[in-house]
């Protein structure tokens, strides 16, 4: 991406600086996120980069919906305002707020995985006997990013390479599971990917999507 020269577009530059500060704050939480992933026994399923990318995009969703504003203070630090109707509430410590968002996100992932592991063998056998690929016998992961409805984010997804764009579109907008995404891609001529490969591809696509904001 070619950045404008000084004086060309101050509004654009200010937006870029705010996004960079946001990214820096999230990156500063890397060690803490690694610890949480170990505590919740998710280190084999997600990396700290995965969580940072997800939280970054959750913040973008909140900004796009009008629920959050980013500003730069006189020292160039990031200032955040939560918007609740006509009221604006300043987030005193943006890093601590992002830390809480990341922790809550990891907790939700942990609860989802625990619910998944708690499914009884009888339910598994029952679900397999249905024999319909379009049937989901138990709730899918309640992933915060599944509620993205913002056009700006969707347009940015379309800027990604074809496979990355399609995986995010199928997962977040059409609500397909990893297995369903794999089958869909295979029908379009791609190799048959495992569910784990689709998961990894999704997180790599999210990383690329994050870079479009910087």
N, C-alpha and C positions, 0 to 999 in steps of 0.2 A: 504494500500500500504506500503510495506517495503522499507524504505529509505536506501540508501547505507551508509556504515560507512565512516568516514573521510578517504580520500585517495583512496577510491575505484573507484570513477568516478567523477572527478572534473567537467567535462563538464556537466554531468547530474545534479550535485548539483548546479552549477551556473545557469542552466536553471530553476531549481526549485525555487531558490532564486529570480530570476527575475519575475517569475510568482506570487510568494507570494507578492513581492513588488507591482506589478500591482494590485493584488487583494486588498491589503491594501489601495492603493490610491483610488480605486473605492469605497471601503467601507467607506472611509472618506467623500464621497459625499452624504451619505445616507440622512442626514437632508435636504440638498439642493434639492435632488431629490424628497423628500416627499413634499416640498414646491411647486415645479414645478408641480407635479401631482395634487395638490390641485388647483393651478392657472389655469391649463388646464382642470380641472374637470374630471380627469382620475383616481382619487384615489379609486373609487369603482371598477375599472376594472383592475388596475395594482398596485403592491406594489413596494417599492423602491428596494426590492430584485430582482423582476422581471427585472427591468430596468438594474440593475447592472450586472445580469447574461447575458442579451442580449448584453450589451456594451462590456463585457469581451470577449464574443465569436466573436463579430465584430472585436475586436483588434486581436484576434487569426487569423481570416480570413485575415486581412491585413498583419500580419507577414508571414503567409503561402504563400501569393501571392508575397512576396518580396517587399512589399511597406512600411514596417516598421521594424526597428531593435530595440531590447531592450538590454541595457547594464547596468552594475552596475558601478557607479563611485567609487572613492577611499574611500568614506565614506559609501559605501554600499547603496547609494540612486539609484533610477532608472533613467536612461538616455534613451531618445528616439531619433531615427533618422528616418525621413521620407525619403524614397527612390524614386527619380523621375529620371528614366533612370540611367545615370552615376553620377547624383548629389545626395548628401546626405545633408539633412537640419536638423540641430539639433532642437528639440522641447525644447525651453528654459525652459518652465514650464510644465512638464508632467501632473501635477494635473489639471492645467487650461485647457490643451488640452483635457483631458478626460472629464472635466466638460462641455466643448463646445460640444463634441461628444454626451454626455448624453442629453444635452438640445435639440440639433438638433433632436435626436432620439424621444424624447417626443413630440416635435413639429410635427414631421411627423405622430406620432400616433394620435395626436389631429386632424390633417388635414384629416387623413383617417376616423376617427370616424365622423367628421363633414360631409364629403362627404356621408357617410353611412346614417346619419340622414336626409340629404337633399334630399334623394330619394323620389319622390312623391308617393302618394298612388296609382296613376294610374300605375306607373312602378311596384310597388309591386304586384298589381293585375295581371298585364301582365306577370310578372315573374312566379307567382304562377299558371297561366293558362297554362304555357308551359308543366308542368307535367313531366319534364325529370330531374332526379336527377343529371345527368352529365352535365347539362347546367348551366352556371353562367351568369345571365343576366346583371350584372354590374361588374366593375373591382374589383378584390379582393384587400385586403390590400397590399400595396407595402411595404412589410416587408424586411428590409435590409438582414436579415438572409436567405431569400429565394434565395439569390444568392450564397450560399455556393456551391462550386464545388470542394473543396480541399479534396484529398483522406485521409489525416491524420485525418481531422475532421470527415469524414464519418466512418473511422475505429474506432474512439473513440465512436461515436454514437452506433456502433455495440457492444461495451463493456457494454452498459447499460442493465438493465433487459428488457426482451422481449417486454413488453407493452410500456415502455418508448422509447426504440429504434424504435419500429414500428411507434409510434405517430410522432416522429421527422422525420423519414424517409418519412412518408406520407405527412407531412406538408411542409418540406423544399425541398425535392427532387421531390416528385410527385405532389406537389402543390395542394393537396386536401384541401377543406374547413373543418371547424370543423364538420359540419353536415355530410359531406362525410366520414370523418375519423370515426365518430360514427357508421355509417352504415357499414363501412368496418370491424370494430372491432366486431360488432354484428354478422356479417356473419362468423366470425372466432370463435364464441362461447363466446365472452365477453358479459357482460350485456349491455343493451342499455343506453349509457351515453348521457346526455344533452350536448349541445354545450359548455355551461359554464364549465361543468366538464372536457371536453376535453381540454379547454383552461387552466384550472388549472393544469391538468396533464402534459400539454406541458411545462408550466413554472417550475413545479417541476422536470421534466426530464432535463430541461436546467440547473437547479441548480446542479443536479448530474453530468451533463456533465462538468460543470465548475470545479467540484472537481477533475476530472480526470487530470486536468492540474496542480494541486497543490500537 
